[in-house]
Amino acid sequence: MAPCLPDEARQFANKSPTQQNFSLLTLKESLDVEHLTRITLLLTKFTILFLPASLVMAYFSVPLQQAEYTLGQFWASFSVVFVLSWAALVGFGVMSGSLQTGWVWTMVVKGAKGVARWVGGK
C-alpha cells in the first residue's frame, strides 16, 4: 500500500531525477528572486524617505537675498518633511501589502549583532 501523500508530493516523486533537479533549481531561483525583490523594495523606500529631506537641505543651503534661516527652522522643516514621507511610505505599504516592518527590524538587529561581534573581536 502506497503512503498517503499530497498531490504535489506524489507528482514530484513520480518525476525523473533530472526533472526533480530542475524543479528544485527553479524553486531555489524563485526564492532568490523574492529575496532580491525585497531588497530592491527596501532600497526604493529609503530613497523615497530621504529624497524629500535632501531637497529641504538643498533649499536651506541656497543663499537667498534677505532670507535668514535659523537652525530651529531647518530642523523643524526637516522633521515635518521626514515624518510626512515616513507616513506616506507606511500608508502605501499598508495599501499595497508590502509593509515589511518585521523583516526590516529582524535584519537591522542581525546586522547590529554582527557589527558588535566584529567590534568586540578587534
Backbone bond lengths (Angstrom), bond angles and torsions (degrees), N, CA, C in turn:
res aa  C-N    CA-C-N  psi(-1)  N-CA   C-N-CA  omega(-1)  CA-C   N-CA-C  phi
1 M - - - 1.452 - - 1.536 108.51 -
2 A 1.331 117.33 131.41 1.457 122.45 -177.91 1.530 110.05 -77.19
3 P 1.347 116.85 144.80 1.462 118.47 178.09 1.525 110.45 -66.18
4 C 1.310 114.68 153.71 1.465 120.87 -178.91 1.529 108.70 -80.67
5 L 1.321 116.86 107.93 1.468 122.64 -179.48 1.522 109.31 -117.26
6 P 1.336 116.40 150.07 1.465 118.43 172.63 1.531 109.75 -63.37
7 D 1.314 115.85 160.47 1.470 120.44 -177.09 1.525 112.22 -57.28
8 E 1.353 117.58 -42.82 1.457 120.61 -178.20 1.527 110.85 -63.06
9 A 1.348 117.34 -42.35 1.461 120.90 -179.40 1.517 110.54 -67.76
10 R 1.328 117.50 -38.29 1.464 120.99 179.07 1.530 109.92 -65.67
11 Q 1.343 116.70 -41.91 1.466 119.96 178.53 1.527 110.60 -64.83
12 F 1.321 116.90 -39.11 1.465 120.49 179.21 1.523 110.58 -66.50
13 A 1.324 117.57 -40.18 1.465 121.52 -179.09 1.524 111.36 -68.18
14 N 1.316 118.63 -27.51 1.459 122.28 -179.19 1.524 112.72 -81.79
15 K 1.324 118.92 -8.28 1.462 121.59 -179.16 1.523 109.94 -79.01
16 S 1.319 114.52 158.16 1.464 119.32 175.81 1.531 109.02 -72.37
17 P 1.331 118.12 160.88 1.475 119.98 179.49 1.532 113.29 -57.19
18 T 1.319 117.04 -35.31 1.471 119.89 178.61 1.523 110.37 -65.76
19 Q 1.321 117.38 -43.78 1.460 120.79 178.80 1.529 110.80 -66.32
20 Q 1.337 117.35 -37.60 1.464 120.48 176.77 1.518 110.89 -63.07
21 N 1.338 116.76 -41.05 1.455 121.02 178.80 1.529 110.71 -61.78
22 F 1.338 116.59 -46.45 1.460 119.62 178.95 1.527 111.70 -64.58
23 S 1.335 116.81 -36.21 1.468 119.87 177.55 1.523 110.93 -64.33
24 L 1.329 117.13 -42.03 1.468 120.41 178.68 1.522 111.48 -67.51
25 L 1.331 116.99 -38.53 1.472 119.95 176.93 1.528 111.06 -64.42
26 T 1.319 116.09 -40.64 1.466 120.23 178.63 1.521 110.49 -63.27
27 L 1.331 116.77 -41.44 1.461 120.82 178.68 1.526 110.68 -63.81
28 K 1.326 117.60 -43.85 1.465 121.44 179.50 1.531 111.10 -62.91
29 E 1.335 116.27 -44.34 1.465 119.48 178.87 1.526 111.26 -64.04
30 S 1.315 116.97 -37.09 1.460 120.65 177.81 1.528 110.79 -62.97
31 L 1.331 117.58 -42.63 1.466 121.20 177.64 1.528 111.44 -65.94
32 D 1.337 116.97 -37.45 1.465 120.39 177.53 1.524 111.53 -65.40
33 V 1.326 116.56 -40.19 1.471 120.44 178.21 1.525 110.21 -65.44
34 E 1.321 117.10 -38.59 1.471 120.26 177.75 1.530 110.40 -62.55
35 H 1.338 116.55 -42.17 1.468 120.53 178.69 1.530 110.87 -63.50
36 L 1.333 117.29 -44.43 1.469 120.34 178.56 1.526 111.48 -64.64
37 T 1.323 117.55 -34.67 1.462 120.90 177.82 1.526 110.42 -64.80
38 R 1.341 116.71 -41.38 1.467 119.77 177.69 1.525 110.87 -62.04
39 I 1.327 116.75 -43.37 1.464 120.20 179.78 1.522 110.45 -64.03
40 T 1.331 117.05 -41.88 1.469 120.48 179.02 1.524 111.06 -63.16
41 L 1.327 117.19 -42.35 1.467 120.05 176.93 1.526 111.50 -62.29
42 L 1.326 116.48 -39.91 1.458 120.08 179.30 1.528 111.26 -64.14
43 L 1.331 117.36 -44.63 1.468 120.20 177.69 1.526 111.46 -63.90
44 T 1.318 116.77 -37.75 1.463 120.31 177.55 1.523 110.72 -64.16
45 K 1.331 116.29 -40.65 1.463 119.59 179.63 1.522 111.34 -66.72
46 F 1.332 118.12 -38.39 1.464 119.83 176.02 1.524 110.87 -63.25
47 T 1.326 116.56 -38.90 1.466 120.27 177.86 1.519 110.49 -63.83
48 I 1.328 116.96 -44.96 1.463 120.81 179.56 1.527 110.49 -64.23
49 L 1.326 116.95 -32.75 1.459 120.43 -178.88 1.529 111.61 -72.65
50 F 1.323 117.42 -41.92 1.460 119.75 -172.70 1.527 114.79 -95.07
51 L 1.318 119.55 -14.39 1.460 120.36 178.74 1.534 112.31 -62.85
52 P 1.333 120.27 -50.07 1.464 118.62 177.59 1.532 112.46 -61.50
53 A 1.338 116.80 -35.67 1.462 119.74 178.41 1.528 110.61 -65.44
54 S 1.321 117.58 -38.25 1.466 119.40 178.51 1.528 111.10 -69.49
55 L 1.335 117.31 -30.80 1.471 119.39 175.44 1.530 110.93 -67.91
56 V 1.335 117.70 -36.71 1.467 120.72 175.21 1.520 109.89 -63.24
57 M 1.330 116.77 -43.44 1.474 119.78 178.52 1.519 110.92 -62.82
58 A 1.311 117.35 -39.58 1.465 120.43 178.71 1.529 110.68 -65.46
59 Y 1.326 116.99 -39.30 1.466 120.01 179.54 1.525 110.78 -63.12
60 F 1.314 117.34 -44.18 1.462 119.97 -178.44 1.527 112.56 -73.77
61 S 1.313 117.89 -15.64 1.468 119.08 179.32 1.529 112.38 -89.25
62 V 1.320 118.26 -10.94 1.467 121.42 179.59 1.527 109.01 -78.79
63 P 1.339 117.38 126.60 1.471 119.42 179.25 1.537 111.02 -78.52
64 L 1.304 117.19 101.49 1.454 122.37 178.08 1.520 109.17 -94.09
65 Q 1.316 116.31 146.07 1.460 120.14 179.98 1.523 109.92 -69.98
66 Q 1.311 115.55 135.22 1.459 124.50 177.48 1.536 112.30 56.65
67 A 1.289 116.24 34.25 1.464 120.43 176.61 1.519 108.22 -127.39
68 E 1.302 115.48 114.90 1.463 121.46 178.64 1.518 108.51 -115.68
69 Y 1.297 115.60 122.42 1.458 120.80 179.44 1.513 109.37 -110.35
70 T 1.301 115.48 142.15 1.465 119.55 177.08 1.527 108.89 -95.64
71 L 1.306 114.79 164.96 1.456 120.41 177.83 1.529 110.31 -63.76
72 G 1.323 116.68 -35.54 1.465 120.81 177.87 1.519 112.06 -63.26
73 Q 1.346 116.90 -40.20 1.460 120.15 178.02 1.525 111.03 -64.52
74 F 1.332 116.00 -40.10 1.461 119.81 178.89 1.530 110.48 -61.50
75 W 1.349 116.68 -51.01 1.462 119.56 -177.03 1.523 111.82 -67.54
76 A 1.312 117.78 -32.86 1.466 119.94 176.39 1.532 110.09 -65.33
77 S 1.331 116.66 -45.98 1.471 120.19 178.94 1.521 110.90 -63.82
78 F 1.328 116.07 -44.29 1.458 120.52 179.05 1.529 111.00 -59.74
79 S 1.326 116.47 -44.31 1.466 120.71 -178.87 1.524 111.81 -64.05
80 V 1.323 116.32 -43.53 1.468 119.98 -179.69 1.529 110.35 -62.85
81 V 1.327 117.01 -46.77 1.467 120.47 -179.13 1.521 110.92 -65.31
82 F 1.331 117.09 -40.77 1.463 120.92 -179.14 1.527 111.24 -65.47
83 V 1.335 116.41 -44.48 1.471 119.97 -179.89 1.528 110.73 -66.76
84 L 1.325 117.64 -40.67 1.472 119.53 177.96 1.527 111.26 -65.15
85 S 1.323 117.64 -39.33 1.469 120.79 177.41 1.523 110.22 -64.11
86 W 1.325 116.51 -43.37 1.466 120.78 179.56 1.535 110.33 -63.90
87 A 1.327 116.79 -43.22 1.470 120.38 179.21 1.533 110.92 -63.25
88 A 1.333 116.86 -40.00 1.467 120.00 177.56 1.526 110.49 -64.01
89 L 1.332 117.35 -41.18 1.467 120.10 178.39 1.525 111.62 -63.36
90 V 1.315 117.17 -42.95 1.467 120.40 178.77 1.531 109.61 -64.47
91 G 1.326 116.66 -42.98 1.467 119.98 178.82 1.520 112.28 -61.62
92 F 1.325 117.22 -46.89 1.464 120.32 178.42 1.523 111.14 -65.93
93 G 1.343 116.93 -35.46 1.463 120.13 178.02 1.511 112.21 -65.27
94 V 1.325 116.36 -40.10 1.469 120.28 178.61 1.531 109.85 -67.93
95 M 1.331 117.04 -43.08 1.463 120.07 -178.66 1.524 112.23 -66.80
96 S 1.341 117.34 -35.82 1.464 119.92 -176.68 1.522 112.85 -92.80
97 G 1.330 117.22 -9.85 1.456 119.83 -179.75 1.513 113.83 79.32
98 S 1.327 118.01 21.38 1.469 121.51 -178.66 1.526 111.14 -123.28
99 L 1.321 116.72 47.43 1.460 120.68 -174.69 1.522 112.31 -67.90
100 Q 1.317 119.54 -45.71 1.466 126.03 173.77 1.521 114.48 61.66
101 T 1.296 120.82 21.23 1.456 121.18 -176.17 1.523 112.01 -64.75
102 G 1.314 117.81 -47.06 1.464 120.76 -178.95 1.509 111.94 -62.91
103 W 1.329 116.91 -42.55 1.460 121.67 -179.85 1.523 111.39 -63.53
104 V 1.324 116.88 -41.45 1.471 120.95 -179.65 1.520 110.33 -64.45
105 W 1.336 117.79 -46.73 1.468 119.86 -178.72 1.519 111.48 -65.19
106 T 1.328 117.81 -35.55 1.467 120.50 176.46 1.525 110.25 -61.63
107 M 1.325 117.05 -44.03 1.468 120.85 -179.82 1.534 111.19 -68.89
108 V 1.331 118.19 -37.19 1.464 121.39 178.62 1.528 110.27 -64.31
109 V 1.323 116.81 -44.78 1.466 120.63 179.70 1.526 110.13 -64.91
110 K 1.326 117.41 -42.68 1.463 121.20 178.81 1.530 110.22 -61.91
111 G 1.332 117.66 -42.62 1.457 121.40 178.35 1.519 112.06 -65.57
112 A 1.331 117.63 -40.45 1.463 121.33 179.02 1.529 110.79 -64.37
113 K 1.330 116.67 -39.16 1.466 119.77 177.54 1.528 110.67 -65.51
114 G 1.318 117.00 -39.49 1.462 120.89 177.88 1.519 111.83 -63.87
115 V 1.324 116.46 -41.94 1.467 120.56 178.04 1.527 110.12 -65.62
116 A 1.322 117.12 -40.50 1.474 120.83 179.42 1.535 109.99 -63.83
117 R 1.319 117.52 -40.99 1.479 119.79 177.20 1.516 111.29 -64.53
118 W 1.362 115.56 -40.63 1.466 120.44 -179.03 1.521 110.76 -66.53
119 V 1.340 117.47 -43.02 1.465 121.54 179.27 1.522 110.25 -68.75
120 G 1.320 116.86 -39.53 1.464 120.69 -179.73 1.519 112.52 -67.55
121 G 1.323 117.95 -27.11 1.462 121.77 -179.22 1.516 113.34 -80.11
122 K 1.317 117.76 -13.87 1.480 120.12 -177.80 1.494 112.09 -92.00
